[in-house]
Amino acid sequence: MRVLFAGTPEVAVPVLRAVLASHHEVVAVLTRPDAPAGRGRKLTPSPVAALAQDAGIEVLKPAKPRDADFLDRLAELAPDCAPIVAYGGLIPRAALDIPEHGWVNLHFSLLPSWRGAAPVQHAVMAGDDVTGACTFRLEEGLDTGPVFGLVTEEIRPTDTSGDLLARLAESGAKLMVRTLDGIEDGSLRAEPQPAEGVSLAPKLTVEDARVNWHAPALRVDRLVRACTPAPGAWTTFRGERLKVGPVRLERGRDSITPGEIVVEKSGVRVGTGSFAVVLGEVKPQGKRAMPATDWARGVRPEPGERVGAEEDAG
């Protein structure tokens, strides 16, 4: 089939690569406009755009996919189908109707669970044991379309959202190609999603990523892993923001006050609403990321001093 591929971030790259390696013809790629990146804030093409340019494929970067020029070009290209992965914009009805076989979205959850922009983060934060990826026909509703196929993936106890998303991108890439093959030969039909089991996964904000040290250790652990690498879990120390990487659970030790810092040779312990956790990597405001032991050696927490103390005071 002739396909238009839509996607923007790094997670979409394995899928585009798999479609390029298939027998389907990628006639163009739709991606978000170049965005500032790096310290110099230089306008930089998206990861998907970079791969498409290297492959010599036409790249479309409309400010919005309802722009008349984009819709005209899409009609001229006349793709049979449009696979889409993390594009980052709403596809209007006028564009949805152009490909004969519609738009096929790869979504990183087992629909109807975790509809929305951050399904992997919410699955990790909720403590789900299993998640997966689905291909479904894109509609104007939020991830409501009928499902073509799925793959499942175990969520490991130490998985961050980044770890899990990387695995799902690889298995999802194979699923996308199988879906396109099945649509082409008529062997695959989309089935409506169940009415039960719907849950929503809105984008996590910076405020969502603030660690509540009064929460149980398991909840702290899940929040930090869910927010790694983005938006990045954080707390405060001496009035400044401190980013927090994945922690290690420490069952069986004496509990300490929520947020209290105890520096030991084996690591930096912080109290929670249940048992303590051991900090891994932290990133002080305006500085590079570093092991928590190096950070503690520099700031020298006083006995009883806590992270997140400002939130308690407020």
Summary of the structure (lengths in Angstrom):
residues: 314
radius of gyration: 22.4
end to end distance: 59.0
largest distance: 69.5
contacts: 1011
relative contact order: 0.10
helix: 30%
strand: 26%
